Amino acid sequence: MIRMDCDILVVGAGILGLSSAYHLKKLNPDKEVLTIDRVGGPGQGNSAKSEGGYRNLFSSDVNYLLAESTIEFMHYLDDELGYDFRMDQIGYLFLYSEEQLDAQKAALEKIERRGSEVRILEKRDLKEMIPELATDFKDDDETGLLSLEPVDCGVFGANCGSVDADALVRAYEAEYLRLGGDILYNVEAESLMLEPEMELGISGEPFVWQGVKIGGVRTSRGDIKAGKTVVAAGVWSERLLKPVGIDPYMRPKKRQIFTFRNTSLSRLFNVNGFNSQGVIPLTILPKASILFRPELSEGSIWLACADDYGRSFGLEDDPQAEEGYYTDNIYHVLVKYFSCFEGVRPANMWAGQYAVNSFDGQPVITGFEGMIYVGAASGSGIMKCDALGRIVAAKYEGRDEVELFGERTFTVSDLGIEKRKVESESLII
Ligand SMILES: Cc1cc2nc3c(=O)[nH]c(=O)nc-3n(C[C@H](O)[C@H](O)[C@H](O)COP(=O)(O)OP(=O)(O)OC[C@H]3O[C@@H](n4cnc5c(N)ncnc54)[C@H](O)[C@@H]3O)c2cc1C
């Protein structure tokens, strides 16, 4: 049995838990900060299963601030501190029909006004740069059935790309440990301890008339009492929050990644005009929310699909990828746009879960006496991790504003519930 009372306890050593733990310890060097995770290492929940994509190409100011400051901090970790998490700035390319581009006009004007590097590419440019891309389709039965969108243009964001999310989590872990933070692996929080604010020592406490707080967690290896408990348990946060009546504001949904290694895809690694690596950017098709990117370390393509409808919400401990989902669904659309995928089967595949905030798609950082909850990152926790960690640390200090990396100010309550202030996003994948 362990007994590790501490000032701040972080439950979950994923990217959001470790970014929070790092910023909490950095701001509070004299406080005991302890992080626990139920598995044997960092990031082994959903962080390491991620596509690792990052972008600053957002219409919403909140999305932009969270991602842009995190991207800059990742550059700092990489360039200045020497961590290697394969930050490949290959860009994001949204392929659009004329109609889809029209719908994004206001969003793109806003992005340009901000000064973000964005380029609109015409069809003839795209055809020249990516000869594998089909832009127009014959008016036949199959095209009609698939209701394919033509590719009339592309929107290219340069300050976007991919990272090795597993290695990024480990960089945060190393920095946190260097500051003197503690971590215990293979320790599962079984429940949050709901306690009276003023304990009377009468059995049955807390009574309805007593003020209550979270005083720590019961774990598989004993109780841990904490001045503040940060719940950063990803999709599993609901198992801790729901029993004490706290809403996690997210629902888990399965997402899959299929990877491909095949000589017929080699030309996607020889595409000029987008990035210094000479490869196709992370590319989003105009139909069926299919996206793929090159993984430069192994010469493979990683593909995902944002299947919002027709897939139920529900927590799964070990979600499995479905090859049939690729062959019977994604494949038919994909080969129409990129015939180089014809006959190519996945070399590998896996599944994880998004923590989906289906109301506004933005992360939530909220509190309760003795507790802070960070989650509901809705598929963008990697690219927003540093900003979210800083906001958690500012909330702990009771500050109204926080300085994100790159001297950008953010109002802490904007991601809370009572005074939530986020706008909807136009550039959704
Ligand atoms: C297929 C897929 C692709 C994605 N692609 C991208 C992308 O391209 N870009 C992007 O930004 N984001 C992406 N995401 C989303 C991103 O991975 C998440 O937003 C992010 O990993 C969430 O981090 P987290 O720390 O909240 O959760 P997790 O990484 O899941 O961490 C939660 C941790 O808590 C631990 N835990 C759970 N319960 C307990 C308990 N009771 N006691 C102790 N420990 C516990 C778990 O073991 C886990 O380590 C993707 C996600 C998936 C599934």
PDBQT file of the ligand as one rigid body, heavy atoms in Angstrom, charges set to zero:
ROOT
HETATM    1  C1  LIG A 501      -7.060   7.982 -33.687  1.00  0.00    +0.000 C 
HETATM    2  C2  LIG A 501      -6.810   9.325 -33.058  1.00  0.00    +0.000 A 
HETATM    3  C3  LIG A 501      -6.217  10.326 -33.815  1.00  0.00    +0.000 A 
HETATM    4  C4  LIG A 501      -5.973  11.590 -33.231  1.00  0.00    +0.000 A 
HETATM    5  N1  LIG A 501      -5.348  12.537 -33.983  1.00  0.00    +0.000 NA
HETATM    6  C5  LIG A 501      -5.026  13.734 -33.416  1.00  0.00    +0.000 A 
HETATM    7  C6  LIG A 501      -4.302  14.705 -34.144  1.00  0.00    +0.000 A 
HETATM    8  O1  LIG A 501      -3.950  14.498 -35.307  1.00  0.00    +0.000 OA
HETATM    9  N2  LIG A 501      -3.987  15.875 -33.512  1.00  0.00    +0.000 N 
HETATM   10  C7  LIG A 501      -4.371  16.140 -32.220  1.00  0.00    +0.000 A 
HETATM   11  O2  LIG A 501      -4.073  17.223 -31.719  1.00  0.00    +0.000 OA
HETATM   12  N3  LIG A 501      -5.068  15.232 -31.519  1.00  0.00    +0.000 NA
HETATM   13  C8  LIG A 501      -5.406  14.038 -32.075  1.00  0.00    +0.000 A 
HETATM   14  N4  LIG A 501      -6.102  13.108 -31.360  1.00  0.00    +0.000 N 
HETATM   15  C9  LIG A 501      -6.615  13.469 -30.031  1.00  0.00    +0.000 C 
HETATM   16  C10 LIG A 501      -5.545  13.379 -28.970  1.00  0.00    +0.000 C 
HETATM   17  O3  LIG A 501      -4.915  12.126 -29.043  1.00  0.00    +0.000 OA
HETATM   18  C11 LIG A 501      -6.215  13.595 -27.611  1.00  0.00    +0.000 C 
HETATM   19  O4  LIG A 501      -6.915  14.836 -27.604  1.00  0.00    +0.000 OA
HETATM   20  C12 LIG A 501      -5.194  13.601 -26.486  1.00  0.00    +0.000 C 
HETATM   21  O5  LIG A 501      -4.354  12.493 -26.551  1.00  0.00    +0.000 OA
HETATM   22  C13 LIG A 501      -5.927  13.630 -25.144  1.00  0.00    +0.000 C 
HETATM   23  O6  LIG A 501      -4.955  13.586 -24.135  1.00  0.00    +0.000 OA
HETATM   24  P1  LIG A 501      -5.358  13.197 -22.663  1.00  0.00    +0.000 P 
HETATM   25  O7  LIG A 501      -4.145  13.364 -21.849  1.00  0.00    +0.000 OA
HETATM   26  O8  LIG A 501      -6.599  13.924 -22.289  1.00  0.00    +0.000 OA
HETATM   27  O9  LIG A 501      -5.813  11.668 -22.770  1.00  0.00    +0.000 OA
HETATM   28  P2  LIG A 501      -4.984  10.304 -22.749  1.00  0.00    +0.000 P 
HETATM   29  O10 LIG A 501      -3.757  10.377 -23.582  1.00  0.00    +0.000 OA
HETATM   30  O11 LIG A 501      -5.942   9.217 -23.071  1.00  0.00    +0.000 OA
HETATM   31  O12 LIG A 501      -4.486  10.212 -21.251  1.00  0.00    +0.000 OA
HETATM   32  C14 LIG A 501      -5.324   9.832 -20.195  1.00  0.00    +0.000 C 
HETATM   33  C15 LIG A 501      -4.461   8.997 -19.246  1.00  0.00    +0.000 C 
HETATM   34  O13 LIG A 501      -5.195   8.752 -18.057  1.00  0.00    +0.000 OA
HETATM   35  C16 LIG A 501      -4.921   7.444 -17.647  1.00  0.00    +0.000 C 
HETATM   36  N5  LIG A 501      -6.028   7.038 -16.779  1.00  0.00    +0.000 N 
HETATM   37  C17 LIG A 501      -7.313   6.825 -17.139  1.00  0.00    +0.000 A 
HETATM   38  N6  LIG A 501      -8.057   6.521 -16.074  1.00  0.00    +0.000 NA
HETATM   39  C18 LIG A 501      -7.221   6.532 -15.010  1.00  0.00    +0.000 A 
HETATM   40  C19 LIG A 501      -7.404   6.273 -13.643  1.00  0.00    +0.000 A 
HETATM   41  N7  LIG A 501      -8.607   5.971 -13.145  1.00  0.00    +0.000 N 
HETATM   42  N8  LIG A 501      -6.327   6.337 -12.821  1.00  0.00    +0.000 NA
HETATM   43  C20 LIG A 501      -5.095   6.634 -13.306  1.00  0.00    +0.000 A 
HETATM   44  N9  LIG A 501      -4.873   6.873 -14.619  1.00  0.00    +0.000 NA
HETATM   45  C21 LIG A 501      -5.931   6.838 -15.464  1.00  0.00    +0.000 A 
HETATM   46  C22 LIG A 501      -4.797   6.645 -18.912  1.00  0.00    +0.000 C 
HETATM   47  O14 LIG A 501      -4.051   5.460 -18.726  1.00  0.00    +0.000 OA
HETATM   48  C23 LIG A 501      -4.102   7.648 -19.823  1.00  0.00    +0.000 C 
HETATM   49  O15 LIG A 501      -2.695   7.492 -19.807  1.00  0.00    +0.000 OA
HETATM   50  C24 LIG A 501      -6.351  11.837 -31.893  1.00  0.00    +0.000 A 
HETATM   51  C25 LIG A 501      -6.947  10.839 -31.137  1.00  0.00    +0.000 A 
HETATM   52  C26 LIG A 501      -7.170   9.581 -31.705  1.00  0.00    +0.000 A 
HETATM   53  C27 LIG A 501      -7.809   8.515 -30.871  1.00  0.00    +0.000 C 
ENDROOT
TORSDOF 0
